[in-house]
Amino acid sequence: MVRRQIVVETGPVRIVIPAEALQWQFARSSGPGGQHVNRTSTKAVLRFDAANCPALPADVRHRLVARERSRLTGDGRLVIASQRHREQFRNVADCLAKLSAIIERVARPSKKRRPTRVPRAARAERLDSKRRRSATKRLRQRPTD
């Protein structure tokens, strides 16, 4: 069985996910390998209980559940699969890299959007072009008697 922990360091935050929080499954992989592909289970499937993992800080856990909602199962498990490589250990490493990248991405809170204002010159230009267009259309109309 695979026993690896994940350490994610993002600035001052250091998150260590123990190996017990990760569940592994292995299956037959598609793709290259010739006859060998029919004999070995090289595809790695990682299941991580994102909604209930005590190793994740609460704010990181909430952002992870919110941002990766489409990849979560009904009970809050994050499923990551890899069959990119022909060796099982490389697919395991790929799954761990994907999970650490996801956690690294959600560990940093996103910046608050500061709404910008439309410059005064842009507003004046827009109103002036509306006036010109209105005048053009008014001149095309039949004169009223």
Contact map, one row per residue, 1 for C-alpha under 8 A:
1110000000000000000000010000000000000000000000000000000000000000000000000000000000000000000000000000000000000000000000000000000000000000000000000
1111000000000000000000010000000000000000000000000000000000000000000000000000000000000000000000000000000000000000000000000000000000000000000000000
1111100000000000001100000000000000000000000000000000000000000000000000000000000000000000000000000000000000000000000000000000000000000000000000000
0111110000000000011000000000000000000000000000000000000000000000000000000000000000000000000000000000000000000000000000000000000000000000000000000
0011111000000001111000000000000000000000000000000000000000000000000000000000000000000000000000000000000000000000000000000000000000000000000000000
0001111100000011111000000000000000000000000000000000000000000000000000000000000000000000000000010001000000000000000000000000000000000000000000000
0000111110000111100000000000000000000000000000000000000000000000000000000000000000000000000000000001000000000000000000000000000000000000000000000
0000011111000111000000000000000000000000000000000000000000000000000000000000000000000000000000000001001100000000000000000000000000000000000000000
0000001111111110000000000000000000000000000000000000000000000000000000000000000000000000000000000000000100000000000000000000000000000000000000000
0000000111111100000000000000000000000000000000000000000000000000000000000000000000000000000000000000000100110000000000000000000000000000000000000
0000000011111100000000000000000000000000000000000000000000000000000000000000000000000000000000000000000000000000000000000000000000000000000000000
0000000011111100000000000000000000000000000000000000000000000000000000000000000000000000000000000000000000000000000000000000000000000000000000000
0000000011111110000000000000000000000000000000000000000000000000000000000000000000000000000000000000000000100000000000000000000000000000000000000
0000001111111111000000000000000000000000000000000000000000000000000000000000000000000000000000000000000000000000000000000000000000000000000000000
0000011110001111100000000000000000000000000000000000001100000000000000000000000000000000000000000000000000000000000000000000000000000000000000000
0000111100000111110000000000000000000000000000000000001100000000000000000000000000000000000000000000000000000000000000000000000000000000000000000
0000111000000011111010000000000000000000000000000000001100000000000000000000000000000000000000000000000000000000000000000000000000000000000000000
0001110000000001111111000000000000000000000000000000001000000000000000000000000000000000000000000000000000000000000000000000000000000000000000000
0011110000000000111111000000000000000000000000000000000000000000000000000000000000000000000000000000000000000000000000000000000000000000000000000
0010000000000000011111100000000000000000000000000000000000000000000000000000000000000000000000000000000000000000000000000000000000000000000000000
0000000000000000111111100000000000000000000000011000100000000000000000000000000000000000000000000000000000000000000000000000000000000000000000000
0000000000000000011111110000000000000000000001111000000000000000000000000000000000000000000000000000000000000000000000000000000000000000000000000
0000000000000000000111111000000000000000000001110000000000000000000000000000000000000000000000000000000000000000000000000000000000000000000000000
1100000000000000000001111100000000000000000111100000000000000000000000000000000000000000000000000000000000000000000000000000000000000000000000000
0000000000000000000000111110000000000000000111000000000000000000000000000000000000000000000000000000000000000000000000000000000000000000000000000
0000000000000000000000011111000000000000111110000000000000000000000000000000000000000000000000000000000000000000000000000000000000000000000000000
0000000000000000000000001111100000000000111110000000000000000000000000000000000000000000000000000000000000000000000000000000000000000000000000000
0000000000000000000000000111110000001111111000000000000000000000000000000000000000000000000000000000000000000000000000000000000000000000000000000
0000000000000000000000000011111000001000111000000000000000000000000000000000000000100000000000000000000000000000000000000000000000000000000000000
0000000000000000000000000001111100001000000000000000000000000000000000000000000000100000000000000000000000000000000000000000000000000000000000000
0000000000000000000000000000111110001000000000000000000000000000000000000000000000000000000000000000000000000000000000000000000000000000000000000
0000000000000000000000000000011111001000000000000000000000000000000000000000000000000100000000000000000000000000000000000000000000000000000000000
0000000000000000000000000000001111111000000000000000000000000000000000000000000000000100000000000000000000000000000000000000000000000000000000000
0000000000000000000000000000000111111100000000000000000000000000000000000000000000000000000000000000000000000000000000000000000000000000000000000
0000000000000000000000000000000011111110000000000000000000000000000000000000000000000000000000000000000000000000000000000000000000000000000000000
0000000000000000000000000000000011111111000000000000000000000000000000000000000000000000000000000000000000000000000000000000000000000000000000000
0000000000000000000000000001111111111111100000000000000000000000000000000000000000000000000000000000000000000000000000000000000000000000000000000
0000000000000000000000000001000001111111000000000000000000000000000000000000000000000000000000000000000000000000000000000000000000000000000000000
0000000000000000000000000001000000111111100000000000000000000000000000000000000000000000000000000000000000000000000000000000000000000000000000000
0000000000000000000000000001000000011111110000000000000000000000000000000000000000000000000000000000000000000000000000000000000000000000000000000
0000000000000000000000000111100000001011111000000000000000000000000000000000000000000001000000000000000000000000000000000000000000000000000000000
0000000000000000000000000111100000000001111100000000000000000000000000000000000000101111001000000000000000000000000000000000000000000000000000000
0000000000000000000000000111100000000000111110000000000000000000000000000000000011100001001000000000000000000000000000000000000000000000000000000
0000000000000000000000011110000000000000011111000000000000000000000000000000000011100001001100100000000000000000000000000000000000000000000000000
0000000000000000000000011110000000000000001111100000000000000000000000000000001111000000000000100000000000000000000000000000000000000000000000000
0000000000000000000001111000000000000000000111110000000000000000000000000000011110000000000000100000000000000000000000000000000000000000000000000
0000000000000000000001110000000000000000000011111000000000000000000000000000111100000000000000000000000000000000000000000000000000000000000000000
0000000000000000000011100000000000000000000001111100000000000000000000000000111000000000000000000000000000000000000000000000000000000000000000000
0000000000000000000011000000000000000000000000111111100000000000000000000001110000000000000000000000000000000000000000000000000000000000000000000
0000000000000000000000000000000000000000000000011111100000001001100000000001110000000000000000000000000000000000000000000000000000000000000000000
0000000000000000000000000000000000000000000000001111100000001100100000000011100000000000000000000000000000000000000000000000000000000000000000000
0000000000000000000000000000000000000000000000001111110000000000000000000001000000000000000000000000000000000000000000000000000000000000000000000
0000000000000000000010000000000000000000000000001111111100001000000000000000000000000000000000000000000000000000000000000000000000000000000000000
0000000000000000000000000000000000000000000000000001111110000000000000000000000000000000000000000000000000000000000000000000000000000000000000000
0000000000000011110000000000000000000000000000000000111110000000000000000000000000000000000000000000000000000000000000000000000000000000000000000
0000000000000011100000000000000000000000000000000000111111011000000000000000000000000000000000000000000000000000000000000000000000000000000000000
0000000000000000000000000000000000000000000000000000011111111000000000000000000000000000000000000000000000000000000000000000000000000000000000000
0000000000000000000000000000000000000000000000000000000111111100000000000000000000000000000000000000000000000000000000000000000000000000000000000
0000000000000000000000000000000000000000000000000000000011111110000000000000000000000000000000000000000000000000000000000000000000000000000000000
0000000000000000000000000000000000000000000000000000000111111111000000000000000000000000000000000000001001100000000000000000000000000000000000000
0000000000000000000000000000000000000000000000000110100111111111100000000000000000000000000000000000000000000000000000000000000000000000000000000
0000000000000000000000000000000000000000000000000010000001111111110000000000000000000000000000000000000000000000000000000000000000000000000000000
0000000000000000000000000000000000000000000000000000000000111111111000000000000000000000000000000000000001100000000000000000000000000000000000000
0000000000000000000000000000000000000000000000000100000000011111111110000000000000000000000000000000011001000000000000000000000000000000000000000
0000000000000000000000000000000000000000000000000110000000001111111110010001000000000000000000000000000000000000000000000000000000000000000000000
0000000000000000000000000000000000000000000000000000000000000111111110000000000000000000000000000000000000000000000000000000000000000000000000000
0000000000000000000000000000000000000000000000000000000000000011111110000000000000000000000000000000000001000000000000000000000000000000000000000
0000000000000000000000000000000000000000000000000000000000000001111111110000000000000000000000000000000000000000000000000000000000000000000000000
0000000000000000000000000000000000000000000000000000000000000001111111110000000000000000000000000000000000000000000000000000000000000000000000000
0000000000000000000000000000000000000000000000000000000000000000000111110000000000000000000000000000000000000000000000000000000000000000000000000
0000000000000000000000000000000000000000000000000000000000000000000111111000011000000000000000000000000000000000000000000000000000000000000000000
0000000000000000000000000000000000000000000000000000000000000000100111111111111000000000000000000000000000000000000000000000000000000000000000000
0000000000000000000000000000000000000000000000000000000000000000000000111111111000000000000000000000000000000000000000000000000000000000000000000
0000000000000000000000000000000000000000000000000000000000000000000000011111100000000000000000000000000000000000000000000000000000000000000000000
0000000000000000000000000000000000000000000000000010000000000000000000011111100000000000000000000000000000000000000000000000000000000000000000000
0000000000000000000000000000000000000000000000001111000000000000100000011111110000000000000000000000000000000000000000000000000000000000000000000
0000000000000000000000000000000000000000000000111110000000000000000000011111111000000000000000000000000000000000000000000000000000000000000000000
0000000000000000000000000000000000000000000001111100000000000000000000111001111100000000000000000000000000000000000000000000000000000000000000000
0000000000000000000000000000000000000000000011110000000000000000000000111000111110000000000000000000000000000000000000000000000000000000000000000
0000000000000000000000000000000000000000000011100000000000000000000000000000011111000000000000100110000000000000000000000000000000000000000000000
0000000000000000000000000000000000000000001111000000000000000000000000000000001111100000000000100000000000000000000000000000000000000000000000000
0000000000000000000000000000000000000000001110000000000000000000000000000000000111111000001101100000000000000000000000000000000000000000000000000
0000000000000000000000000000110000000000011100000000000000000000000000000000000011111100001000000000000000000000000000000000000000000000000000000
0000000000000000000000000000000000000000000000000000000000000000000000000000000001111100001000000000000000000000000000000000000000000000000000000
0000000000000000000000000000000000000000010000000000000000000000000000000000000001111111011000000000000000000000000000000000000000000000000000000
0000000000000000000000000000000110000000010000000000000000000000000000000000000000111111011000000000000000000000000000000000000000000000000000000
0000000000000000000000000000000000000000010000000000000000000000000000000000000000001111111000000000000000000000000000000000000000000000000000000
0000000000000000000000000000000000000000111100000000000000000000000000000000000000001111111100000000000000000000000000000000000000000000000000000
0000000000000000000000000000000000000000000000000000000000000000000000000000000000000011111110000000000000000000000000000000000000000000000000000
0000000000000000000000000000000000000000000000000000000000000000000000000000000000001111111111000000000000000000000000000000000000000000000000000
0000000000000000000000000000000000000000011100000000000000000000000000000000000001111111111111100000000000000000000000000000000000000000000000000
0000000000000000000000000000000000000000000100000000000000000000000000000000000001000001111111110000000000000000000000000000000000000000000000000
0000000000000000000000000000000000000000000000000000000000000000000000000000000000000000111111111000000000000000000000000000000000000000000000000
0000000000000000000000000000000000000000000000000000000000000000000000000000000001000000011111111100000000000000000000000000000000000000000000000
0000000000000000000000000000000000000000000111000000000000000000000000000000000111000000001111111110000000000000000000000000000000000000000000000
0000010000000000000000000000000000000000000000000000000000000000000000000000000000000000000111111111000000000000000000000000000000000000000000000
0000000000000000000000000000000000000000000000000000000000000000000000000000000000000000000011111111100000000000000000000000000000000000000000000
0000000000000000000000000000000000000000000000000000000000000000000000000000000100000000000001111111110000000000000000000000000000000000000000000
0000000000000000000000000000000000000000000000000000000000000000000000000000000100000000000000111111111000000000000000000000000000000000000000000
0000011100000000000000000000000000000000000000000000000000000000000000000000000000000000000000011111111100000000000000000000000000000000000000000
0000000000000000000000000000000000000000000000000000000000000000000000000000000000000000000000001111111110000000000000000000000000000000000000000
0000000000000000000000000000000000000000000000000000000000000001000000000000000000000000000000000111111111000000000000000000000000000000000000000
0000000100000000000000000000000000000000000000000000000000010001000000000000000000000000000000000011111111100000000000000000000000000000000000000
0000000111000000000000000000000000000000000000000000000000000000000000000000000000000000000000000001111111110000000000000000000000000000000000000
0000000000000000000000000000000000000000000000000000000000000000000000000000000000000000000000000000111111110000000000000000000000000000000000000
0000000000000000000000000000000000000000000000000000000000010011001000000000000000000000000000000000011111111000000000000000000000000000000000000
0000000001001000000000000000000000000000000000000000000000010010000000000000000000000000000000000000001111111000000000000000000000000000000000000
0000000001000000000000000000000000000000000000000000000000000000000000000000000000000000000000000000000111111100000000000000000000000000000000000
0000000000000000000000000000000000000000000000000000000000000000000000000000000000000000000000000000000001111110000000000000000000000000000000000
0000000000000000000000000000000000000000000000000000000000000000000000000000000000000000000000000000000000011111000000000000000000000000000000000
0000000000000000000000000000000000000000000000000000000000000000000000000000000000000000000000000000000000001111100000000000000000000000000000000
0000000000000000000000000000000000000000000000000000000000000000000000000000000000000000000000000000000000000111110000000000000000000000000000000
0000000000000000000000000000000000000000000000000000000000000000000000000000000000000000000000000000000000000011111000000000000000000000000000000
0000000000000000000000000000000000000000000000000000000000000000000000000000000000000000000000000000000000000001111100000000000000000000000000000
0000000000000000000000000000000000000000000000000000000000000000000000000000000000000000000000000000000000000000111110000000000000000000000000000
0000000000000000000000000000000000000000000000000000000000000000000000000000000000000000000000000000000000000000011111000000000000000000000000000
0000000000000000000000000000000000000000000000000000000000000000000000000000000000000000000000000000000000000000001111100000000000000000000000000
0000000000000000000000000000000000000000000000000000000000000000000000000000000000000000000000000000000000000000000111110110000000000000000000000
0000000000000000000000000000000000000000000000000000000000000000000000000000000000000000000000000000000000000000000011111110000000000000000000000
0000000000000000000000000000000000000000000000000000000000000000000000000000000000000000000000000000000000000000000001111111000000000000000000000
0000000000000000000000000000000000000000000000000000000000000000000000000000000000000000000000000000000000000000000000111111100000000000000000000
0000000000000000000000000000000000000000000000000000000000000000000000000000000000000000000000000000000000000000000001111111110000000000000000000
0000000000000000000000000000000000000000000000000000000000000000000000000000000000000000000000000000000000000000000001111111111000000000000000000
0000000000000000000000000000000000000000000000000000000000000000000000000000000000000000000000000000000000000000000000011111111100000000000000000
0000000000000000000000000000000000000000000000000000000000000000000000000000000000000000000000000000000000000000000000001111111110000000000000000
0000000000000000000000000000000000000000000000000000000000000000000000000000000000000000000000000000000000000000000000000111111111000000000000000
0000000000000000000000000000000000000000000000000000000000000000000000000000000000000000000000000000000000000000000000000011111111100000000000000
0000000000000000000000000000000000000000000000000000000000000000000000000000000000000000000000000000000000000000000000000001111111110000000000000
0000000000000000000000000000000000000000000000000000000000000000000000000000000000000000000000000000000000000000000000000000111111111000000000000
0000000000000000000000000000000000000000000000000000000000000000000000000000000000000000000000000000000000000000000000000000011111111100000000000
0000000000000000000000000000000000000000000000000000000000000000000000000000000000000000000000000000000000000000000000000000001111111110000000000
0000000000000000000000000000000000000000000000000000000000000000000000000000000000000000000000000000000000000000000000000000000111111111000000000
0000000000000000000000000000000000000000000000000000000000000000000000000000000000000000000000000000000000000000000000000000000011111111100000000
0000000000000000000000000000000000000000000000000000000000000000000000000000000000000000000000000000000000000000000000000000000001111111110000000
0000000000000000000000000000000000000000000000000000000000000000000000000000000000000000000000000000000000000000000000000000000000111111111000000
0000000000000000000000000000000000000000000000000000000000000000000000000000000000000000000000000000000000000000000000000000000000011111111100000
0000000000000000000000000000000000000000000000000000000000000000000000000000000000000000000000000000000000000000000000000000000000001111111110000
0000000000000000000000000000000000000000000000000000000000000000000000000000000000000000000000000000000000000000000000000000000000000111111110000
0000000000000000000000000000000000000000000000000000000000000000000000000000000000000000000000000000000000000000000000000000000000000011111110000
0000000000000000000000000000000000000000000000000000000000000000000000000000000000000000000000000000000000000000000000000000000000000001111111000
0000000000000000000000000000000000000000000000000000000000000000000000000000000000000000000000000000000000000000000000000000000000000000111111100
0000000000000000000000000000000000000000000000000000000000000000000000000000000000000000000000000000000000000000000000000000000000000000000111110
0000000000000000000000000000000000000000000000000000000000000000000000000000000000000000000000000000000000000000000000000000000000000000000011111
0000000000000000000000000000000000000000000000000000000000000000000000000000000000000000000000000000000000000000000000000000000000000000000001111
0000000000000000000000000000000000000000000000000000000000000000000000000000000000000000000000000000000000000000000000000000000000000000000000111
